[in-house]
Amino acid sequence: VRAAETPMRRGNRLSYASLSRGSWAFNLHPIRIVLPAEREEGEVYQHEGEQWLYVVSGRLGLEIGDEQSVLGPGDAAHFSAENPHRLTALGGQDAEIILVACAVPYLLLKSYL
């Protein structure tokens, strides 16, 4: 996927672009996300699957359940999306991340058994 072929879209008070030409029938969904500095409080999400993220730039506030972390460029996190989670940009700057969501991880394992 080339950068010019992946326009940024807006929704949920953030910008995002798919990093895959694959359909939503695939298990892995890589997404580039820019959380704007003015997005003070992000939504709390809770759903099936798991997520992995990598901070490209800025400082990211990551809340998973009762645990809060501050991540910077080069930091990564991997967690079950079944836990309530929230992402926010910190320090008055946008935060850019690469997020890979796996909506139904047990299908991957099942295909190898």
Protein Blocks (a to p, Z undefined) as FASTA:
>chain_A
ZZklmccddeehiacddfbfbdfkbmbdcddddddfklmbacddddedddddddfbdcdd
ddehjbccdddehiacdddfkbccddddehhiacdddddddfblmlmmmmmZZ
